[in-house]
Amino acid sequence: MAEIAFDREAALAAAREATGLSDFGDPAFLEGLDVLLETYGQTADFTEKGRQRNWRRVVQLLSTRLRVEAAFARHPEIASREVRQPMVLTGLPRSGTSALFNLLARDPAARPLLLWEAIFPDPLEDLAPGASDPRRDALEARYAAGREKNPEFTKMHYASADTPEECVLLMAVEFCDVQMGIEPMMEPYASWFRKQDFRRMYSAYNRLLKLLDWRREGERWLLKAPAHMWAIDVVAETFPDVSIVWTHRNPLQCVASVCSLTAALMKGRESYDPTELGPVVMDFYATSLERGLEKREQVDPSRVIDVDYRAFVDSPVETVGRIYEHFEMPVSQEVRAFFESHVRDNPKGRHGSHEYDLESFGLTPEDVRTRFAPYIERFDLPAD
């Protein structure tokens, strides 16, 4: 295989060739694309396999942009749809957002974003009614193989084609989000990302949700990503009737766990020093939290509820009941039974226990306590 240059025109041409399409939509995405290509190609020491994987991913994201624009051109009625009363989960990574997300998704009224459709939001025009999307089937086969090959990562983050998944996979086509979670830890993407306004990205995100809602309509969208903390005010601007669920956990546990997860995602690099990675990861998520809590002051307080991780673990169904009560959403006995069944069938640690520690990543408990001191005090969190 020829050496990958990570050139913008080469990437755009590859996507055009792969799809037979040419309209990428709003060209504002090109700035972020350029920064990402520079990060992948010039400033990060990826292995050859890692470089190939990054290149394929960029071309896939660009191909998705082309197919999305084609879908809107064929079906202009999609643009007039509304994303109604979405519920958005956010908080520090590893603070219970995924477990709560999966539990809330058991409500038949909820319309969670699924992993496969976040990667392939565009419709297959010739798909027979009721037929399974072959892209979904191929993705599930790949994830099943990955779960078997890398059980340690599965302990950290279980994923299948049909599991509810973070919004960042959907946002990635704008090249203005956290991408796969490692890019904001590498320059120049790291510095560029922190300067963004995010309104353009959330406008595009809303548009993609309309497309997915047109493909498979739901009563109420259920969405989740720690990355929403970077622009929680923009989330509320974009979706005025949003319900925001914010989870909180001991930051020592959150930071240690997300450092381990980030390190696992760094496997495509030639080398990196875990003890240098830890402070970068901690600062990234601490900054997102600080920015989120600051911007949250601009959001109607009735639109937000805080959830303590300890309370959720101790009483998951009761926690969900408190969330529904806060947002004046009724819980029928049938729906409550769905929640209780999910809790019984999915005990904590079902996919194995993930072991991690701070010291491996160049951090001490005191480092984390100091960095998160205002947060710990505000939400009365343990810090040991």
C-alpha positions in Angstrom: 0.0 0.0 0.0 1.3 3.5 -0.9 2.2 5.8 1.9 -0.8 7.7 3.3 -0.3 11.5 2.9 -3.4 12.5 4.9 -4.1 15.1 2.3 -7.5 16.9 2.2 -8.1 16.6 -1.6 -7.0 12.9 -1.6 -9.5 12.2 1.2 -12.4 14.0 -0.5 -11.5 12.3 -3.8 -11.5 8.9 -2.1 -14.9 9.5 -0.6 -16.3 10.7 -4.0 -15.0 7.6 -5.7 -16.4 5.3 -3.0 -19.9 6.7 -3.2 -20.2 8.2 -6.7 -21.5 11.4 -5.0 -20.0 14.9 -4.9 -22.0 17.1 -2.5 -20.4 17.3 0.9 -22.9 20.0 2.2 -21.8 23.0 4.2 -18.0 23.4 3.6 -17.4 24.8 7.1 -16.4 21.2 8.1 -13.2 21.5 6.1 -11.4 23.4 8.8 -11.8 20.6 11.3 -11.0 18.0 8.7 -7.7 19.7 7.9 -6.7 19.9 11.6 -7.6 16.2 12.1 -5.6 15.1 9.0 -2.7 17.1 10.3 -3.0 15.4 13.7 -3.2 11.9 12.1 -0.5 12.5 9.5 2.2 14.8 10.9 2.1 15.1 14.7 1.2 11.7 16.1 3.3 8.7 16.0 0.8 6.1 14.7 1.9 2.7 13.5 1.3 1.8 9.9 -1.7 -0.2 10.8 -2.9 2.8 12.9 -2.4 5.2 10.0 -4.4 2.9 7.7 -7.2 2.7 10.2 -7.3 6.4 10.6 -7.4 7.0 6.9 -10.2 4.5 6.4 -12.1 6.2 9.1 -11.8 9.7 7.6 -12.9 8.4 4.2 -15.8 6.7 5.8 -16.9 9.8 7.6 -16.6 11.8 4.4 -18.6 9.1 2.5 -21.3 9.3 5.2 -21.5 13.1 4.6 -22.0 12.5 0.9 -24.7 9.9 1.5 -26.5 12.1 4.1 -26.6 15.1 1.7 -28.0 12.8 -1.0 -30.7 11.6 1.4 -31.8 15.1 2.2 -31.8 16.0 -1.6 -34.0 13.0 -2.3 -36.3 13.5 0.7 -36.5 17.3 1.5 -39.4 16.6 3.8 -36.9 15.4 6.4 -35.7 18.9 7.1 -39.2 19.9 8.5 -39.2 17.1 11.2 -38.8 18.0 14.9 -36.6 16.3 17.5 -39.2 16.3 20.3 -38.4 16.4 24.0 -35.0 14.7 23.9 -33.5 13.4 27.2 -29.7 14.0 27.2 -27.4 12.3 29.7 -24.0 13.8 30.5 -21.4 13.8 33.2 -17.8 12.7 33.7 -16.9 9.5 31.8 -17.3 6.4 33.9 -19.8 8.2 36.2 -22.7 5.8 35.4 -23.9 7.4 32.2 -23.8 4.2 30.2 -25.5 2.1 32.8 -28.2 4.7 33.3 -28.6 5.2 29.5 -29.2 1.5 29.0 -31.7 1.3 31.8 -33.7 4.4 30.5 -33.7 2.8 27.0 -35.9 0.1 28.3 -38.9 2.5 28.3 -40.7 1.8 25.0 -41.3 5.6 24.7 -37.5 6.2 24.5 -35.8 6.3 21.2 -32.1 5.7 22.0 -29.4 6.3 19.4 -28.0 2.8 18.5 -24.4 2.2 17.7 -24.9 1.0 14.2 -27.1 3.8 13.1 -24.8 6.4 14.6 -22.1 5.1 12.2 -24.5 4.7 9.3 -27.2 7.4 9.7 -28.0 7.5 6.0 -30.7 5.2 4.6 -30.3 2.4 2.1 -32.8 3.4 -0.6 -33.4 -0.1 -2.0 -33.7 -1.9 1.4 -36.8 -4.1 1.4 -39.4 -3.2 4.2 -38.5 -5.1 7.4 -35.2 -6.3 6.0 -32.1 -6.0 8.2 -29.6 -3.4 7.0 -26.5 -5.3 5.7 -24.2 -2.6 7.2 -25.7 -3.3 10.6 -25.1 -7.1 10.2 -21.5 -6.6 9.1 -20.8 -4.3 12.0 -22.3 -6.7 14.5 -20.1 -9.5 13.1 -17.1 -7.2 13.5 -18.0 -6.2 17.1 -18.6 -9.8 18.1 -15.2 -10.8 16.8 -13.7 -7.8 18.7 -15.4 -8.8 21.9 -13.9 -12.2 21.7 -10.4 -10.9 20.7 -10.2 -8.2 23.3 -12.3 -9.2 26.3 -10.3 -6.6 28.5 -11.7 -3.7 26.5 -15.2 -5.3 26.7 -15.0 -5.0 30.5 -14.4 -1.3 30.0 -17.0 -0.6 27.4 -19.3 -3.3 26.1 -20.6 -2.6 22.6 -22.7 -4.3 20.0 -24.4 -3.0 16.8 -27.7 -2.7 18.7 -26.6 -1.2 22.0 -27.4 2.4 22.8 -24.3 4.4 22.1 -22.7 7.8 22.6 -23.6 10.7 20.3 -20.0 11.3 19.5 -20.1 8.7 16.8 -22.9 10.7 15.1 -21.2 14.0 15.7 -17.9 12.9 14.1 -19.0 13.6 10.5 -18.8 17.4 11.3 -15.1 17.0 12.3 -15.8 19.2 15.3 -16.3 16.9 18.2 -14.1 14.6 20.4 -13.9 12.0 17.6 -12.8 8.7 19.1 -11.8 10.2 22.4 -8.0 10.3 21.8 -7.8 13.1 19.2 -8.5 15.9 21.8 -5.4 14.6 23.6 -3.2 15.2 20.6 -2.0 18.4 19.0 -3.0 20.3 17.0 -6.6 18.9 17.2 -6.5 19.4 21.0 -6.0 23.1 21.0 -8.3 23.7 18.0 -11.1 21.7 19.6 -11.2 23.8 22.8 -11.6 27.0 20.8 -14.8 25.9 19.0 -18.2 27.5 19.4 -20.0 24.2 18.7 -23.3 25.8 17.4 -22.6 24.7 13.9 -21.9 21.2 15.1 -25.1 20.9 17.1 -27.1 22.3 14.2 -25.7 19.5 12.0 -26.3 17.0 14.8 -29.9 18.0 15.1 -30.2 17.5 11.3 -28.8 14.0 11.6 -31.3 13.2 14.4 -34.1 14.3 12.1 -32.8 11.9 9.4 -32.7 9.0 11.9 -36.1 9.9 13.2 -37.4 9.8 9.7 -35.9 6.4 9.2 -37.2 5.0 12.5 -39.6 7.3 14.4 -39.6 7.4 18.2 -41.7 9.2 20.7 -38.8 10.8 22.6 -35.1 10.7 21.8 -32.6 9.4 24.4 -29.1 10.6 24.0 -25.8 10.4 25.9 -22.3 11.7 25.9 -19.9 13.2 28.4 -18.9 15.5 25.5 -22.1 17.4 25.9 -20.6 19.1 28.9 -18.4 21.2 26.5 -21.5 23.0 25.2 -24.4 22.3 27.5 -25.8 25.8 26.8 -25.8 25.0 23.1 -27.6 21.7 23.7 -30.3 23.7 25.5 -30.4 26.3 22.7 -30.7 23.6 20.0 -33.4 21.7 21.9 -35.4 24.1 24.1 -37.5 21.3 25.5 -34.6 19.1 26.4 -34.3 17.2 29.7 -30.7 17.0 30.9 -29.6 14.2 33.3 -26.2 14.9 34.9 -24.4 12.1 36.7 -21.8 12.6 39.4 -19.2 10.3 40.9 -16.0 10.3 42.9 -13.6 11.9 40.4 -10.7 9.7 41.5 -12.6 6.7 40.2 -13.7 8.5 37.1 -10.2 9.8 36.2 -8.4 6.5 36.8 -11.0 4.6 34.7 -11.0 7.0 31.8 -7.2 7.1 31.7 -7.3 3.3 31.3 -9.9 3.5 28.5 -8.0 6.3 26.7 -4.8 4.2 26.9 -6.6 1.3 25.3 -7.7 3.5 22.5 -4.1 4.7 22.0 -3.0 1.2 20.8 -2.6 2.4 17.3 0.4 4.6 18.2 4.0 3.6 18.0 4.6 4.7 21.6 3.4 7.0 24.2 4.2 7.5 27.9 1.2 6.6 30.1 2.6 8.8 32.8 2.4 11.8 30.5 -1.1 10.8 29.2 -2.7 10.9 32.6 -2.3 14.6 33.3 -3.5 15.4 29.8 -6.6 13.2 30.2 -7.4 14.6 33.6 -7.1 18.2 32.4 -9.3 17.6 29.4 -12.2 16.1 31.4 -11.8 18.6 34.3 -12.0 21.5 31.8 -15.0 20.0 30.1 -16.7 19.7 33.5 -15.8 23.2 34.6 -17.0 24.7 31.3 -20.2 22.6 31.5 -21.0 23.7 35.1 -20.3 27.3 34.1 -22.5 27.2 31.0 -25.2 25.3 32.9 -26.0 28.6 34.7 -27.5 29.8 31.4 -29.9 26.8 31.3 -33.4 26.8 32.9 -32.8 24.8 36.2 -36.0 22.8 35.6 -34.4 21.3 32.6 -31.6 19.7 34.6 -31.5 17.0 37.3 -28.4 15.7 39.1 -27.9 12.0 39.8 -25.4 10.7 42.4 -23.7 7.6 41.2 -23.9 6.0 44.6 -27.7 6.5 44.7 -28.1 5.1 41.3 -26.0 2.0 42.1 -28.0 1.4 45.3 -31.4 2.1 43.9 -31.4 2.2 40.1 -35.2 1.9 39.5 -35.9 4.5 42.2 -33.4 6.8 40.7 -35.1 6.5 37.3 -38.4 7.3 39.1 -36.9 10.4 40.5 -35.8 11.5 37.1 -39.2 10.9 35.6 -40.9 12.8 38.4 -38.6 15.8 38.0 -39.5 16.1 34.3 -43.2 15.3 35.0 -43.1 12.1 33.0 -45.4 9.4 34.2 -44.1 5.8 34.9 -46.7 3.1 34.3 -46.4 -0.2 36.1 -45.6 -1.8 32.8 -42.7 0.5 32.2 -41.5 0.1 35.8 -41.5 -3.7 35.2 -39.2 -3.2 32.2 -36.8 -1.3 34.3 -36.8 -3.9 37.1 -36.3 -6.7 34.6 -33.3 -4.9 33.1 -31.7 -4.4 36.5 -32.1 -8.1 37.3 -30.7 -9.2 34.0 -27.7 -6.8 34.0 -25.9 -6.9 37.4 -22.9 -4.7 37.8 -19.8 -6.4 36.4 -21.8 -8.6 34.1 -19.0 -8.3 31.4 -16.2 -8.6 33.9 -14.3 -6.3 36.3 -12.1 -3.6 34.9 -9.0 -2.9 37.0 -7.2 0.5 37.0 -5.2 2.8 39.1 -4.0 6.4 39.0 -0.3 5.8 39.6 0.1 4.0 36.2 -0.8 7.2 34.5 1.4 9.6 36.4 -1.2 10.9 38.8 -1.8 10.8 42.6 -5.0 10.9 44.5 -4.0 14.4 45.7 -3.5 15.6 42.1 -7.1 14.6 41.3 -8.5 16.0 44.6 -6.8 19.3 44.0 -8.0 19.6 40.3 -11.6 18.7 41.1 -11.9 20.3 44.6 -14.7 22.7 43.8 -16.7 19.9 42.1 -16.2 17.5 45.0 -17.4 20.2 47.4 -20.4 21.3 45.3 -21.8 17.8 44.9 -20.6 16.4 48.2 -18.7 13.6 46.6 -16.3 11.1 48.2 -12.6 11.7 47.2 -10.8 8.5 48.3 
